[in-house]
Amino acid sequence: MAQSGMASGLETLCGQAFGAEQFHKLGTYTYTAMISLNLVCPPVCVLWIFMDKFLSLIGQDPLISVKARDYSIWLIPGLFGSAILKPLTRYCQTQSSILPMLFTSFVVLAFHIPTCWTLVYKLEIGSHGAAIAFSLSTWLYVALLGLYVTYSSTFERTRIALSRDAFLGIGEFFRLAIPSAVMVCLKWWSCELLTLLSGLLPNPKLETSVLSICFTISTLHFTIPYGVGAAASTRVSNELGAGKPEAARLAVWAAVFLAGTEAVIVSVTLFSCRYVLGYAYTSDKQVVNYIAAMAPLICLSIFMDSLQAVLSGVARGCGWQHIGAYINLAAFYLVGLPAGTVLGFVLHLKGKGLWIGIVIGSAVQSTLLSIVTIFTNWQKQAIKARERVFLKRSSVANESD
């Protein structure tokens, strides 16, 4: 998730450069992102290697902590693969080259499913097999997409060899990448923290299972509005880079309408199926009934997630990552998490109270992002985008002289 967040800095840089027809900059930015993300990987590897000690310190079961550490270690190869893959996907995305990514994703999925099944069940490697399959699939995706980007005539104008400029731009990239990562991760970390806190409730097995299922449902759904948000980011950044503020504004409201419509459809469907929804994850009747009781809250969370996913995409397209980071920090860590903790532990609402905290945080987040978007001066944003692209071009040229 952190890598995806950091790579989102390219949605600003590459998207606006493409709109401004500064095609040579896209390849340089992409190499810069690859270098930067690989620099971040070693500290993450250290954290994963000692994951069991960290989880034990916060009161988690020692056996589960060791399992989590072992699983994380087998994910390390995939971590380095993702450091290359995430910038490649943003490179394609900001040029609206989506079909190649869709095709390669299908190929990788066709590889991943039988590979994962074979490793987990036939070779009886268990959870380690799932991690190995993920790492193999990631590198296959890198190879397929990398070959396409290298040899396709689609990217003839934007393709560039690795140069010194890619290293000179690391600082510039991190200035956008770090708030991008913070903006993306703060919400998901808050959900994971509340899932961990559920292990401290009475009957922790039930509470943790239910919150994990709620989190899984929310995450699976989030891929849909996240895609709409990615499209919004591309259109907004391209139009701002091209100096077309009205087109950028129109793209924002079109994306909000699509996301809102999708959220209503999914929420109504889930609520209608609330009594059987839990059976998709477990046959335990107690868990199924608990999920049915949580369904209205899940639906609210889904609606808020759809709205914030699109507005976050708009923020990335405009280069507002720092604003998004501050909003997420306030929404979830000053409001959502404290509210969930009070409701879950003090008012004894247990897992339901923890999830209500997430819903409250999402509502605050969506409201603040909406306010920022509504009061945006799009003409001013277009001017800033053009300045970002052309002034940085001049500064790089001066550094090279």
N, C-alpha and C positions, 0 to 999 in steps of 0.2 A: 504494500500500500504506500509506503514511504517513497519507493522508487517511482510509482505511478504519479505521486504528487509532485516529486521533483521534476520528472519528465514533462509535467504540465507547463513548466516554464517555456517550453518550446511552442506551446499553443499561442503564446504572446509573440515570441521572437520570430518564429518561422511564419506564423500566420500573417502578421503585419508586414513582414519582409516580402512575402509572396504577393500580397495585395498591392504593395508599392513597386512591384516588378524588380525588386533587388534579388534576383534569383540566385546569384552566386553565394549569398549569405546563408541560404538554407542548409547547404551541405556543411558549411563551417560550423553553424550552430549545432547541427546534429552530432558532428564529431566531438564538439565541446561537451555536449550532454553525455555522450558515451564515456568520455574520459572522467567527467565529474562523478557520474554514478558509480563507476568502478572504484573511484577513490573512497566512496562511502561504504563499499561492501566489506572491507576488513573489520571495521569496528562492529558492524552488524554480526559478522561471523563470530567475533569474540563473545558478544552477548548471547548468541544462540548456543555456543559451546558450553557456556556456564548457565544455561537457562534453568537447570534443575535447582541450582543454588538460589537463584533469584526467586523462583516460585516458592521454594521452601521458606524463604525469609518472610513472605507475605502470608504464610499459613496454609499453603496448598498441600494436598496429600503428597508425601514423598514419592510413592510409586507413580502417580500421575505426572509428577515433575520430571522424573527420569524419562518417562515415555515421551514427554513433550521435548526434552532435550535431544533424545535420539532421533526423533522425527525431524527436528530443526536441522540437525547436522547433515542429514541426507538431502535437505533442501538447499544446502550451500552451493552446489554446482548450478542449480537453477537460479540462484540469486545473481550470479555473475552473468548468466545468460540473459536475465531480465534487464540487466544494466545496459545491454546492447539492444534488446528487443524494444523496450519502451521508447527510446528515442527514434528508432526506425518506424514504429507505428505512428508517432507524432509527425514525423517527416512526411509520411504518406497522407496522413489525415489532413494536415494543413494545406495540402495541394488537392484535396478532394479526390484522392485516389483510393477509393474505399473497396471496390470490387476485388482487387488483388488481396487485400487483407482478409476479406470474407472468404475467398477461395482457400487461401493458405490456412485459415482458421479451421475450415472444414476438414482439410487434409490432416492437420494436427489432431483434431478431435477424433477422426477415424483411426489414427495411430494410438492416441492416448487411452481410449476406452479398452481395447483388447490388451494393450500392454499392462495397464493398471490391473485388470482382472487376472491376467496371467501371473504377475508378480505377487499379488495379494493372495489369491486363492490356489492357483496351480502350484506355484513354487513355495507357497505358504510363508512368505516373507512378512506378511501382516502390514502394519502401518508404514513400515520402512519401504515396502514395495510401492505404496502410493506416493511417497516422497520421491523415490527414484523415478517413477513414471512421470511425475511432474517435471523433474529436472531434464529428463530425456526429451519430453515434449517441448519444453521451452527452447532447447538448443535446436530441435528440428524446425521450430517456428523461425528462429534466428536464421538458420541456413536457407530456408525457402524464401523468406522475405528479403534477406540480404542478396540472394542471387537475382531476384526480380529487380530490386532497386539498382543493382550494379549494371545489369545488362538491358533493362527496358528503355526504349526510346522516350517513354513518358517523362522520365526524369533527366533528359538530356540537358535541359537549361539549368537545373538546380544541382546536378551532380558535381562534386568537387573533390579533389584528392586531399588527403590529410596534410595540413600545413601548420606553420607556426601560429597562424591566427586562431586556430582551434584551441591552442593552449593559452593564448593571450585573453581569450574570451571567458575563461573559467570563472573569474571573479564576477563578471557581468551576469553569467548564467546563474551562479549561486544567489545573487541578489534577488532573482525572481524564483529560483527553484526552492529555496528554503521556505519562504512564506507559502509557496504552492504546496509543499509537502505538509506544512503545518495546517493549512486550510483543509486539506483532504483527510489528514490523519486524526485530527482532534476529535471529530465526530465518532470515528470507528474505535479509537482508543477509549472513548467514554463508554461505548457499548460493551467493549471487552472488559473494562474495569467493573462495570455493573454485573457482568456475568461472573467475574471472579468474586465480587462481593456476595453474590447469591450463594456461593459455597459456604458462607458464614451464617446463613439463615437456618432455622429449624428445618429438618428434612432437606438437607442440601442437595441430595441426589435428584429429587423431584424438581426443586427450584432451578437448579443448574440445567437440567434437561430441558425444561420448558423455555427458559430464557435463551438457551442455545438454539432451540428450534425457531423461536421468534426472530432471533438474530439472523439465522439462515434464510428464513422466508424474506426478511427485509433485504438481505444482501442479494439474493437471487432476483428479486424484483428490481433492485437498484440498477442492475445492468441496463434495463430498458431506458429509464430517464437519463442515466449517465450517457447513453448513446445520443439521446436528443441534445443533452448538454454539450457533448463533444461537437455535434453538428452546429449548435449555436455558437460555440467558441470559434469554430472555423469560419463560419460566415461573418461573425462580428469582427474578428481580427482581420480577415481579408478585406472587408468593406472599409474598416477604419484605415488600414494601410493604404487603400486606394483613394482615400479622401472622400468617402461617400457616407456621411453620417446618417442620412435618412434611411438608406438601405440597411445599415447596421441596426437602427432602431426597429425597423420592420421585422428583421430577422429575430430580434429578441422577443417580440410579442407573438410571432408565429410559433416560436419554440415553446413559449409559456402556454399557449393555447393547446398545442399538441400534448405537452406533458400533463396538463390539467385534465384533458379528456381521457388520456391513458390511465391516470390515477383513479378517476371515478370508475372507469370500467373494471379495473383490477380490484379496487376496494369493494365494489358491489359483489363481484364474483366471489371473493374470499369470504365476505360476510355471509353470503348465501350458502357457502360450503363449510361454514365454521364447525359443524358437528362431525364432519368427516375429514377435515383438514389435517388433524394430528395423525391420522392413519398413514399418511404419506411418509411419516418419519418413525413411527413406533406402533406397536400393537398394545401397549400398556394403556388400559382404559382410563386410569387416573390422569395420565399425561394428556390423553386425547381430550378429556373433559376440561382440563386446565387450559389447553390451547383454545377450546371453544369459548371459554370465558375471557380469554385474552384477545379474541378476534377483533372486537371494536377498537381496541387500542392499536393493534397491528394495522388496521385499516387507516386510522388517523396518522400513524407513523408513515405509512406508504404515501399518503397524499402529501404530507410535508416533505418527504424525501424527494418526491417528483418535482416539486416546486424548487427546492433548494438545489437539486442537481442541475437544473437548467440555469438558474441564476448564478450558480458557481461557475458554470461554463461561460456565461457572459463575463463574469469577473476575470476569468483566465484570458478570454479574448481581448479584454480591455487593458489587462496588466494591473488589475486591482488586487492581486494576491494578498498583499499586506492588509488590505481592508477586510478581505474574507477571513484571514487568520485571526484578526482582532474580534470579528463578529463571532466566529466559532468558539474562540476562547471564552468570550463572555457568555454565549448561549449555553454551552455545555458545562463549563467548569465553574462559572459563577452562579448559574441558574439550574441547569439540568441535573448535574450530579448531586449537588446539595439537596435539591428537591427530592430526587429519587432515594437518596439515603434516608432522609427524614421520613418519607412515606413508607419505605420498606422496613426500616428498623424501629423508628420511634412510634409511628402510627400503626405498625404491625400489618401493613398491607402486603408484606413479603415481596415475592417476585413481581406481582402486579404493580406494587408501588415503585419498584425500581424501573419498570418499563414506562410508567407514567412520567418519571423523571426524564427519560429519553424523549418522550412525546413533547413535553414542555420545552426541552432544549431545542428540539427541531422546530417548534412553533416560533420560538424567539429568533432562531437563526433565519427562518424563511421570512419572517416579518422585517427584520433588519435588512436583509438582502433586497427585499422588495422595495423598501424605502430608498435605499441607495440607487437602485435601478430606475425607479420612477423619477427621481430628481436629477438624473444624469443629464449633463449638457453634452449631447452627442457631437455637436460641432467642435467643442473643445477637445473631446476625446480623439476625434479624427486628427486634429492639429498635433496633439501629443504623440499619436502613433507615428505620424510622418516625421516628427522631430526625433523620435526614438530610433527609427530606421536610418535616417540620413545623417544625423549627428553622430551616431555610433559608427557609421561607415567612415566618416571623416576622422574620428578618433583612432580607429584601427589603422587607417592609412598613415596617420601621423606617427603612430607607434612603430610602424614598419619602416619608416624612412630613417 
